[in-house]
Amino acid sequence: MRILIIADIHANLVALESVLAAAGTVDDVWCLGDIVGYGPRPRECVERVQNIATEVSVVGNHDWACLGRAALEGFNPIAQYALRWTIAQLGREHLSYLEGLPNRVISGASTIVHGSPRNPVWEYVYNAHLAAVNFNYFDTSICFFGHTHVPFVIREREALRGLPPYAPRHGDRILLSDDRYMINPGAVGQPRDGDPRAAYAIFDPEMGVVTFHRAQYAVEQVQEDMRAAGLPEPLIRRLALGV
């Protein structure tokens, strides 16, 4: 079985389509939130995710902001500008879909959230200490999460010892052993680990394997679309840098 794990699309339709093409045939798609925000194609990304992630899709903090559930003042000024623009683009049907997304899903032996098990929408998990605390907030073998835009793998026993998380690279294959894991596939639409390629993972729950991948996409095309929409220049430049 092949499950495509995607997170932090951020209205980058070109990156999303590149990931879907690169992943090939899959049995299911799990979306870890932040479908919108930052990028130039929020409507199209909501519609695409609605069609492909039919069983598992959770809400992210940018999705919440578009629904008025999170104050825009909690975001930096550039993100605020992009969110105001995004809200103006979304139709009633897009907002209705985002409104219906849960903040946590349990599927088999996996917990799926955007931020963390402790705070599914807002908390960033980027080190062993935060992971160690969060293992207390889910009961399944695996927690898939996003939000940091950085690929991340840590086992519970390593987190409890304060060992650093593993930063998986393209093609890395993680065999899930007799321990519990927290796993971030990285960001589709706005990677922040120094690699501008779209990040995603393939999960085979029957074999107990997660494989990490990167997909090239036409960054320049997305940048042109963002400039045409009047989105902030720092958001445009960072796509080419992966930061």
N, C-alpha and C positions, 0 to 999 in steps of 0.2 A: 504494500500500500504506500502511496506517495501523497503526502499532504504538503502543499505549498504554504509556507509561513511568511506573511508579509506584514510590515509595520511602517508607520510614518510615511505614508504616500505623499501627503502634503500637496495635493492638487497638481502633482507632476504626472500628467497622463502619459507623456512620452516615456518616462522611466517605468511606469507601471506596465505599459504595453511591451516594453523590452523585456521586463522580468517574466511576463506571462509567456512570451515567445521562447525565451531561453529555458524556462522550466519545462516546457513541453507538456505532455499529457500527465495530468495529476488526477487523483481521486477526489480531492477536496482542497479548498482554500480556506485558511484561517487568517483573518485580518485583525491586527492588534491595535487598531485605533489611529487617530489623527489622519483621517482620510483627506481632510481639507486644511487650509492655512498655508500661507507663504506662496504657493504656486499659482499658475495662471488658469488651471482647468478644474475648478472645484465641482461644477455641475457634472461634468463628464466622469470624474473620478468617483463621485458618489454613485452614479448610475452603473458604472463598471463593477464596483465592489458589490453593489446590491445584487448584481447578476451572477457573480462568481463565488462570493462568500456567503452562501445561502444558509449555512448552519451555524457558523462561528464567526462573529464579527463584534468587536467591543468598541466602546466610545473612548475617545481621547480628549485631552484638555482643550485642544483647538476646536474639536467638534463641539464640546460643551460650550465654549465661548460663543460659537455661532448660534447656539440655542438660548443664549442669555443666562446660562447656568453658572458661568464664571465671569467675574468682572474683568473687563478689558484692561483695567488699571493694574491687574496682576501680571500683565505681559510687558515686555520692553516696548519702547515707542515704535520701533520698526515692525514688530509683530502686531502691535495694535493697529497700525495703518493697514497692514495686510489683512487682518481680520475684518476690519470695517469694509474693506473692498470685497472680501469674500462674502460677507453677509449680504451685501447688495446684489451679488450674483446668484445666490441660491434661491430657488423657487420653493413654493410650499411643499411640493412633493419631496424635495431633497431634505428639507428641514424635518419633515415627518419621518423620513427614514432614520436620520441621525437621532431624533427624539426617541425612537423605539429601540436603540441599541443598548444592551446591558453594559454594566461596567466590569462584569466578571462572568466567565463561562467555564464550566467544568465539562470536559469531554473525555470520557474514559479515564486514563491516568494522568491527564493534563489539566492544569488550571491556566486560563488565558485571561490576561489583563493588559492594560496599556502601561500604567506606571509601575505599580508594585502590588503584591497581595495585601499589604497593610493599608495602602492608599491607592486604589486601582486607577485613579485618574491622574493624580498629581505627583506622587513621589518618584524621584529619580533614584535608581539603583545602579551605582557605578563603582562600588568597591566591595571588598569582602565583609566589612563591618555591616554595611546596610543589608547585604545579602543574608548574613547570619541572622539578623533580627527578623527579616522577612520570611525565613523558613518556618517561623512559628505561626505564620498566618495562612498557610495552606497545607492540605493533607495529602495531596496527590504526589506522584513521583516526580513530576516536572511542573515547573511554572514557566510559561512563555510570556515574555513581556517586551515592551518597546520603550519609547519615550526619550531615551538618551541618544538615539541615532548611532549607536556604536555596538558592533557585534560583541557578545559577552557570553561566557560559559563559566559556571562555577558549581562544584559539587558541595553538598552540605558539609561534609567533613573538612573540606579545605576552607570553607568560609568560617567555620567555627575555630579553626586554627589561625585565622587571619592571613591565609595565603592569598596572593593576588589572583584575580580572575584570569582566565585564558582569553586572549583576543584572537578569535578564529579568523583565518584567511581563506581566500577563494580556494575551494576544493577540499578544505579540511573536513574530515569525516570523524564524528564523535560517536564512539560506541558507548551507550548509556549502561553503566555497570550497576552493581548492587548498592546504589546510593540515590539520593534525591538531587535534582538539578534545578538551577535557574538559568534560563537561556534567552538571549536577545538576538534576533536575526540581523539586527542593524536596520538602517532606513532605506526604503525604496527611493523616496523623493528628495531627501536632503541628507546624505551621509555626512558624518562629522568625525570620521576616524582618519582623515587624510587621503582617503581613496574616493574619488568622485563617482565611481561606478555604483549603480544601484545594488543594494544588498538584499539578500533573501536567503531562506533556508528551506530544505526539503526534509521532512520528518517521516520516517517509516516506523510507526508504532509497533508493528509486528516483529521487525528485526531489532528494534531498539536502537536506531541510528538516526542522527541528525547530521546533514551535510550542508555546509555553508557555501554560498555562491555569490559572485558579482556579475553584473550584466552591464556592458557598455550601452550607452544611449546617446542620442543627439543632444548634448548639453546646450550647444549653441542655439538650437531651435527653441528650446525652452526659454533660454535667456532672451531671445528675440520676442517671444510671446509675452514675457514678463515686462519687458520695456514697453511694448505696445499697450499693455494694460496699465502702465504707470506705476508699477510696483517698485518698492525701494531698491536702489542700486546695490546696497550691501547684500541683500538677499540674492540678487542676480549674480554678483561676482563670486559669492561663496560656493555656488554650484560647481564651478570649474575646479575648485580647490578641495572640495570634500571636507569643509570645516564649518 
